[in-house]
Amino acid sequence: MKATQAVPIGKNGATSLAAAALLVLAAGCATSNEAAGGDGAAGVTADSIKIGGVLTETSATGYSTGGAELGAKARFERANAAGGVHGRKIEFLGAEDDGMVPDKGAAAARKLVQKEKVFALVPVSAPQFGGAEFLEQQKVPWVGWATGPFWCGKTSAFGFNGCLAPKPGQGTQTWWGNQVAAQLGGAAGKKVWVQATDSTASKYGVQTISKSFTAAGFALAGTSAALPAQAPPQDWSPYVNKIMKSAGGKAPDVVVSVMAGGKFNSGLYAALKKAGYKGLITDATSYDPKVLADPQTRQALDGVYSAPQFEPFESTAPEVAAMKADLQKAGGANAVLDQHAATGYWSADVFLKMLEKAGKDLTRDSFFKAVQTFSYENKGFGRLRLPTGKTESNGCGALVRLQGTGFTIAQHLKCFDNTTL
């Protein structure tokens, strides 16, 4: 656990021996300055709410969501500067790193809940997060970027973007396919290939992303989840050859990657370009200023359309300007404005709105009761509507293109109706 990043208002007073004895005899009673509600009020005092997160800060593939920590910190600091929520400041402990290892994520969740006594986990952004069942069992709220099926349908889980991995029969997003169609001037007669790795989240993404594009009018040239999830292949030619012949012996018009990891995407894209691919390439992860610093990676990703679920940093929208200012204030001159910073920021923003609705008498039970029905719209990330956001996407996204040494907005954030998976 990193050092506390936002100083809480007030500290726990000394607990008398008698009170300590009562605490042992009556487990579940609150300490002298905690709100009533026993375990349900863990992390809540009269003037603070303790929060910690779980991110994939490091991984074998090079994929990292670490920027989400700065995003949450920035939003919480703005809230604290404005007086907090119902008089309580956010005590943000920072984020644990799950290393993209499920067991490590489960251990991180247990540490935050059982040792650090947090009220909630914010942000959570980890493609293979292993703490979902524990948090559901313990009835601990967690808010973040809902990229995998383990987010969906749980009482405790809240994706700022809804649920991106709905079950068959439920609503799934069409925004990505529709935004690419808009970029191409229409989807009629065009075919798309969807590429994944052999991981749970990536394979599930094949279903939802394929549906997004077919709902937008594309024909499906094919899909694959044959790539090993832990490391990119040394030889890309078998995979690229299959893609280049997938559309009736020709290359598809669009290649979509649902792979998490810069090494995977840069390797695939470089190999596709070397094979002569001229179509549109799109993914959900390449909107990252770090790629601009490496000439080889920048060349591989040049022209690629990334699909963030928020209005891009290049926008002049007031909500985006406020986010950028908050990130730069919290992170200093070296603050990295990447999509993970944005997802952490909007996750924290949604959580703060939920706390507002939960009211002054805050416990986990009161929190869950308050947000059973919840509606919030913001031009920065779109919208969240509960309970539908528990089982389907918020339906909103944008397109950003890497061109030369910078990113440009191809399609501004827009929300579309979902379709049935």
C-alpha positions as CSV (number, residue, x, y, z in Angstrom):
1,M,0.0,0.0,0.0
2,K,1.3,3.4,-0.9
3,A,1.4,6.3,1.5
4,T,-1.9,8.1,2.1
5,Q,-2.5,10.6,-0.7
6,A,-5.2,12.8,0.8
7,V,-4.9,13.8,4.4
8,P,-8.1,12.9,6.3
9,I,-9.8,15.4,8.6
10,G,-9.7,14.1,12.2
11,K,-8.0,11.0,13.7
12,N,-9.3,8.2,15.8
13,G,-9.4,9.1,19.4
14,A,-8.0,6.8,22.1
15,T,-10.2,3.9,22.9
16,S,-10.6,3.0,26.6
17,L,-9.8,-0.4,27.9
18,A,-13.5,-0.8,28.8
19,A,-14.5,0.2,25.3
20,A,-12.0,-2.3,23.9
21,A,-13.5,-5.0,26.1
22,L,-17.0,-4.2,24.9
23,L,-15.7,-4.3,21.3
24,V,-14.4,-7.9,21.9
25,L,-17.6,-9.0,23.6
26,A,-19.9,-7.4,21.1
27,A,-18.2,-7.7,17.7
28,G,-19.8,-5.4,15.2
29,C,-20.2,-2.4,17.6
30,A,-18.7,0.7,16.2
31,T,-15.7,2.5,17.6
32,S,-16.3,5.8,19.5
33,N,-16.1,8.0,16.4
34,E,-17.5,5.6,13.7
35,A,-21.0,5.9,12.3
36,A,-23.5,3.4,13.6
37,G,-23.8,0.2,11.7
38,G,-20.9,-2.1,12.8
39,D,-19.1,-3.6,9.9
40,G,-21.4,-1.8,7.5
41,A,-19.9,1.5,8.6
42,A,-16.2,0.4,8.4
43,G,-14.1,3.2,7.1
44,V,-16.6,5.9,7.9
45,T,-16.1,8.4,10.7
46,A,-17.8,11.7,11.5
47,D,-15.5,13.5,9.1
48,S,-13.8,11.0,6.8
49,I,-14.4,8.1,4.4
50,K,-11.5,5.7,3.9
51,I,-11.1,4.4,0.3
52,G,-8.5,2.3,-1.5
53,G,-8.3,0.8,-5.0
54,V,-7.0,-2.2,-7.0
55,L,-5.3,-1.7,-10.3
56,T,-3.1,-3.7,-12.7
57,E,-0.1,-1.4,-12.4
58,T,2.4,-4.0,-13.7
59,S,1.9,-7.1,-15.8
60,A,3.9,-9.6,-17.9
61,T,2.4,-8.2,-21.1
62,G,3.3,-4.6,-20.2
63,Y,-0.4,-3.6,-19.8
64,S,-1.0,-1.1,-17.0
65,T,-4.0,0.7,-15.6
66,G,-1.8,2.5,-13.1
67,G,-2.9,5.9,-14.2
68,A,-6.3,5.4,-12.7
69,E,-4.8,6.1,-9.3
70,L,-3.9,9.6,-10.2
71,G,-7.4,10.1,-11.8
72,A,-9.2,9.0,-8.6
73,K,-6.8,11.1,-6.4
74,A,-7.4,14.2,-8.5
75,R,-11.2,13.9,-8.3
76,F,-11.1,13.1,-4.6
77,E,-8.8,16.1,-3.9
78,R,-11.2,18.4,-5.7
79,A,-14.1,17.0,-3.6
80,N,-12.1,17.5,-0.4
81,A,-11.2,21.1,-1.3
82,A,-14.9,21.7,-1.7
83,G,-15.7,20.4,1.7
84,G,-16.1,16.7,1.0
85,V,-19.5,14.9,0.9
86,H,-21.9,15.7,3.6
87,G,-19.0,17.0,5.7
88,R,-16.8,14.0,5.2
89,K,-13.4,14.2,3.4
90,I,-12.2,11.2,1.3
91,E,-9.1,9.5,2.9
92,F,-7.6,7.9,-0.3
93,L,-5.1,5.2,0.5
94,G,-3.9,4.8,-3.1
95,A,-4.1,1.5,-5.0
96,E,-2.8,-2.0,-4.7
97,D,-1.2,-3.7,-7.7
98,D,-2.7,-7.1,-8.8
99,G,-0.1,-7.7,-11.4
100,M,-2.9,-9.1,-13.7
101,V,-2.9,-12.2,-11.4
102,P,-6.3,-13.1,-10.0
103,D,-5.0,-14.5,-6.7
104,K,-3.0,-11.3,-6.1
105,G,-6.1,-9.2,-6.8
106,A,-8.1,-11.3,-4.3
107,A,-5.4,-10.8,-1.7
108,A,-5.4,-7.1,-2.3
109,A,-9.1,-6.9,-1.8
110,R,-8.9,-8.8,1.4
111,K,-6.1,-6.5,2.7
112,L,-8.1,-3.4,1.9
113,V,-11.2,-4.6,3.6
114,Q,-9.9,-6.6,6.5
115,K,-6.7,-4.8,7.4
116,E,-7.1,-1.2,6.1
117,K,-10.9,-1.2,6.9
118,V,-11.9,0.7,3.8
119,F,-15.5,1.6,3.2
120,A,-15.3,0.9,-0.5
121,L,-12.8,0.1,-3.3
122,V,-12.3,2.9,-5.8
123,P,-11.0,2.7,-8.4
124,V,-10.9,-0.9,-9.5
125,S,-9.4,-1.4,-13.0
126,A,-8.0,-4.9,-13.6
127,P,-8.8,-7.2,-16.5
128,Q,-8.3,-10.3,-14.4
129,F,-9.4,-9.0,-11.0
130,G,-9.8,-11.9,-8.5
131,G,-11.5,-10.1,-5.7
132,A,-15.0,-9.8,-7.0
133,E,-16.6,-12.8,-5.1
134,F,-15.0,-11.7,-1.8
135,L,-16.3,-8.2,-2.2
136,E,-19.7,-9.4,-3.1
137,Q,-19.7,-11.8,-0.1
138,Q,-18.6,-9.0,2.3
139,K,-21.0,-6.5,0.8
140,V,-18.3,-3.9,0.1
141,P,-18.9,-1.5,-2.8
142,W,-16.4,-1.3,-5.6
143,V,-16.4,1.2,-8.5
144,G,-14.3,1.3,-11.6
145,W,-13.8,0.4,-15.3
146,A,-16.1,-2.6,-15.8
147,T,-14.2,-4.5,-18.5
148,G,-15.0,-8.1,-17.5
149,P,-17.9,-10.4,-16.8
150,F,-17.0,-10.5,-13.1
151,W,-18.4,-7.0,-12.8
152,C,-21.9,-7.7,-14.0
153,G,-25.0,-8.5,-12.0
154,K,-23.3,-8.0,-8.6
155,T,-24.9,-6.0,-5.9
156,S,-21.5,-4.6,-4.8
157,A,-20.0,-3.8,-8.2
158,F,-20.5,-0.5,-10.1
159,G,-18.9,0.3,-13.4
160,F,-18.8,4.0,-14.3
161,N,-19.5,2.7,-17.8
162,G,-22.1,0.1,-16.8
163,C,-21.4,-3.5,-17.6
164,L,-19.3,-4.3,-20.7
165,A,-19.7,-8.1,-20.5
166,P,-23.5,-8.7,-20.3
167,K,-25.0,-12.2,-20.3
168,P,-26.8,-13.5,-23.4
169,G,-30.2,-12.0,-23.6
170,Q,-29.2,-8.7,-22.0
171,G,-28.2,-5.4,-23.5
172,T,-24.8,-4.9,-25.1
173,Q,-23.2,-1.8,-26.5
174,T,-23.3,-0.7,-30.2
175,W,-21.4,2.5,-29.9
176,W,-18.1,1.2,-31.0
177,G,-19.4,-0.3,-34.2
178,N,-21.5,2.8,-34.9
179,Q,-18.6,5.2,-34.3
180,V,-16.4,3.2,-36.7
181,A,-19.3,3.1,-39.2
182,A,-19.5,6.9,-39.0
183,Q,-15.8,7.2,-39.6
184,L,-16.0,5.0,-42.7
185,G,-19.1,6.7,-44.1
186,G,-21.3,3.6,-43.4
187,A,-21.0,-0.1,-42.7
188,A,-22.9,-1.5,-45.7
189,G,-20.8,-4.2,-47.5
190,K,-17.9,-4.0,-45.1
191,K,-16.5,-6.8,-43.1
192,V,-14.8,-6.9,-39.7
193,W,-12.3,-9.3,-38.0
194,V,-12.2,-9.4,-34.1
195,Q,-8.9,-10.5,-32.5
196,A,-8.5,-11.6,-28.9
197,T,-6.1,-13.5,-26.6
198,D,-6.9,-16.7,-24.7
199,S,-8.0,-15.0,-21.5
200,T,-11.4,-14.8,-19.9
201,A,-12.0,-11.1,-20.4
202,S,-10.6,-11.0,-23.9
203,K,-12.6,-14.0,-25.1
204,Y,-15.8,-12.6,-23.7
205,G,-15.0,-9.4,-25.4
206,V,-15.1,-11.2,-28.8
207,Q,-18.8,-11.8,-28.3
208,T,-19.8,-8.3,-27.2
209,I,-17.6,-6.4,-29.7
210,S,-18.6,-8.6,-32.6
211,K,-22.2,-7.9,-31.7
212,S,-21.5,-4.1,-31.6
213,F,-20.2,-4.2,-35.1
214,T,-22.8,-6.5,-36.6
215,A,-25.5,-4.4,-35.0
216,A,-24.0,-1.3,-36.7
217,G,-24.3,-3.0,-40.1
218,F,-20.9,-4.7,-40.6
219,A,-20.6,-8.4,-41.6
220,L,-18.3,-10.6,-39.5
221,A,-15.3,-11.9,-41.4
222,G,-14.2,-13.9,-38.4
223,T,-12.9,-14.0,-34.9
224,S,-10.0,-15.5,-33.0
225,A,-8.9,-15.9,-29.4
226,A,-6.0,-18.2,-30.2
227,L,-3.2,-15.9,-29.1
228,P,-1.6,-16.9,-25.8
229,A,-2.6,-14.4,-23.1
230,Q,0.7,-14.2,-21.2
231,A,3.1,-13.2,-24.0
232,P,2.9,-12.2,-27.7
233,P,4.1,-14.7,-30.2
234,Q,7.6,-14.6,-31.7
235,D,6.1,-15.3,-35.2
236,W,2.9,-13.3,-36.1
237,S,2.6,-14.7,-39.6
238,P,0.2,-17.5,-38.9
239,Y,-2.3,-15.1,-37.3
240,V,-1.8,-12.4,-39.8
241,N,-2.2,-14.7,-42.8
242,K,-5.5,-15.9,-41.4
243,I,-6.7,-12.3,-41.0
244,M,-5.6,-11.3,-44.5
245,K,-7.7,-14.0,-46.1
246,S,-10.7,-13.9,-43.8
247,A,-13.0,-11.9,-46.0
248,G,-13.6,-14.4,-48.8
249,G,-9.9,-14.7,-49.5
250,K,-9.3,-10.9,-49.0
251,A,-8.5,-8.7,-46.1
252,P,-11.3,-7.4,-44.0
253,D,-12.2,-3.7,-44.0
254,V,-11.8,-3.4,-40.2
255,V,-9.6,-5.3,-37.7
256,V,-10.7,-4.9,-34.0
257,S,-8.4,-5.8,-31.2
258,V,-9.8,-6.7,-27.8
259,M,-6.4,-7.5,-26.4
260,A,-5.0,-5.9,-23.2
261,G,-1.3,-5.1,-23.7
262,G,0.7,-2.8,-25.8
263,K,3.1,-5.5,-26.9
264,F,0.2,-7.5,-28.3
265,N,-1.3,-4.7,-30.3
266,S,2.0,-3.1,-31.5
267,G,3.2,-6.6,-32.6
268,L,-0.1,-7.4,-34.4
269,Y,-0.4,-4.0,-36.1
270,A,3.2,-4.0,-37.3
271,A,2.8,-7.4,-38.8
272,L,-0.5,-6.4,-40.5
273,K,1.1,-3.4,-42.0
274,K,4.1,-5.4,-43.2
275,A,1.7,-7.8,-44.9
276,G,0.1,-4.9,-46.7
277,Y,-3.0,-4.3,-44.7
278,K,-4.7,-1.0,-45.7
279,G,-8.0,-1.2,-43.7
280,L,-9.1,0.5,-40.4
281,I,-7.6,-0.8,-37.2
282,T,-9.2,-0.1,-33.9
283,D,-8.8,-1.1,-30.2
284,A,-9.7,0.0,-26.7
285,T,-6.2,0.6,-25.3
286,S,-3.9,2.5,-27.7
287,Y,-5.0,6.0,-26.6
288,D,-1.9,6.3,-24.4
289,P,0.7,9.2,-24.6
290,K,3.4,6.7,-23.6
291,V,3.3,5.2,-27.1
292,L,4.4,8.6,-28.5
293,A,7.7,8.3,-26.7
294,D,8.8,5.1,-28.5
295,P,9.4,5.5,-32.2
296,Q,8.8,1.8,-33.0
297,T,5.6,1.6,-31.1
298,R,4.4,4.9,-32.5
299,Q,5.0,3.6,-36.0
300,A,3.1,0.4,-35.4
301,L,0.2,2.3,-34.0
302,D,0.2,5.2,-36.4
303,G,-3.3,5.6,-37.9
304,V,-5.0,3.3,-35.4
305,Y,-8.3,4.3,-34.0
306,S,-8.6,3.9,-30.2
307,A,-12.1,3.8,-28.6
308,P,-12.1,5.4,-25.2
309,Q,-15.3,5.5,-23.1
310,F,-15.0,9.2,-22.3
311,E,-14.7,12.5,-24.1
312,P,-11.0,12.7,-25.1
313,F,-8.4,15.0,-23.5
314,E,-8.1,16.9,-26.8
315,S,-11.7,18.1,-26.4
316,T,-12.6,21.6,-25.5
317,A,-15.6,20.5,-23.4
318,P,-15.7,22.2,-20.0
319,E,-15.9,18.9,-18.2
320,V,-12.7,17.7,-19.9
321,A,-11.0,21.0,-19.1
322,A,-11.9,20.6,-15.4
323,M,-10.6,17.0,-15.4
324,K,-7.3,18.1,-17.0
325,A,-6.8,20.9,-14.5
326,D,-7.5,18.5,-11.6
327,L,-5.1,15.9,-12.9
328,Q,-2.3,18.4,-13.4
329,K,-2.9,19.9,-10.0
330,A,-2.8,16.5,-8.3
331,G,0.1,15.1,-10.4
332,G,2.1,18.1,-11.1
333,A,3.9,19.0,-14.3
334,N,4.6,15.4,-15.0
335,A,1.0,14.2,-14.8
336,V,0.2,11.7,-17.5
337,L,-3.1,12.3,-19.2
338,D,-4.0,8.8,-20.4
339,Q,-7.2,6.9,-20.6
340,H,-6.6,5.2,-17.3
341,A,-6.3,8.6,-15.5
342,A,-9.7,9.4,-17.1
343,T,-11.3,6.1,-16.1
344,G,-10.1,6.5,-12.5
345,Y,-11.3,10.1,-12.5
346,W,-14.8,9.3,-13.7
347,S,-15.0,6.2,-11.4
348,A,-14.3,8.5,-8.5
349,D,-16.8,11.1,-9.9
350,V,-19.6,8.5,-10.0
351,F,-18.8,7.3,-6.5
352,L,-19.0,10.8,-5.1
353,K,-22.4,11.3,-6.7
354,M,-23.5,8.0,-5.1
355,L,-22.2,9.2,-1.7
356,E,-24.3,12.4,-2.2
357,K,-27.4,10.4,-2.7
358,A,-26.7,8.0,0.2
359,G,-26.9,11.0,2.6
360,K,-25.4,11.9,5.9
361,D,-26.1,8.7,7.8
362,L,-23.7,6.6,5.8
363,T,-23.4,2.8,6.1
364,R,-22.8,0.3,3.3
365,D,-26.5,-0.8,3.7
366,S,-27.7,2.8,3.2
367,F,-25.3,3.2,0.3
368,F,-26.6,0.2,-1.5
369,K,-30.2,1.2,-0.8
370,A,-29.7,4.7,-2.1
371,V,-28.2,3.6,-5.4
372,Q,-30.6,0.8,-6.3
373,T,-32.0,3.4,-8.6
374,F,-29.5,6.0,-9.8
375,S,-29.2,8.2,-12.8
376,Y,-26.3,10.5,-13.6
377,E,-25.2,12.2,-16.9
378,N,-22.0,14.0,-17.6
379,K,-20.6,15.1,-20.9
380,G,-17.2,13.8,-19.8
381,F,-18.2,10.1,-19.8
382,G,-21.8,9.9,-20.9
383,R,-24.3,8.4,-18.5
384,L,-24.9,5.8,-15.8
385,R,-28.4,4.5,-15.1
386,L,-29.1,1.9,-12.4
387,P,-30.3,-0.8,-12.2
388,T,-29.8,-1.2,-16.0
389,G,-26.1,-0.4,-15.6
390,K,-25.6,-3.5,-13.6
391,T,-26.3,-5.7,-16.6
392,E,-25.5,-3.6,-19.7
393,S,-23.2,-0.9,-21.0
394,N,-23.8,2.8,-20.7
395,G,-23.7,2.8,-24.5
396,C,-21.2,5.7,-24.9
397,G,-17.8,6.1,-26.5
398,A,-15.5,8.1,-28.8
399,L,-12.8,7.5,-31.4
400,V,-9.3,8.9,-31.2
401,R,-6.7,8.5,-33.9
402,L,-2.9,8.5,-33.5
403,Q,-1.4,10.5,-36.4
404,G,2.3,11.2,-36.5
405,T,3.3,12.5,-33.1
406,G,-0.1,13.1,-31.5
407,F,-3.7,12.1,-31.2
408,T,-6.7,13.7,-32.9
409,I,-10.4,13.3,-32.2
410,A,-12.1,11.3,-34.9
411,Q,-15.5,11.0,-33.3
412,H,-16.6,12.9,-30.2
413,L,-18.2,11.0,-27.3
414,K,-21.7,9.8,-28.2
415,C,-24.2,7.5,-26.7
416,F,-26.1,4.8,-28.7
417,D,-28.9,2.4,-27.9
418,N,-27.8,-1.0,-26.8
419,T,-28.8,-4.2,-28.5
420,T,-29.6,-7.7,-27.2
421,L,-26.6,-10.0,-26.9
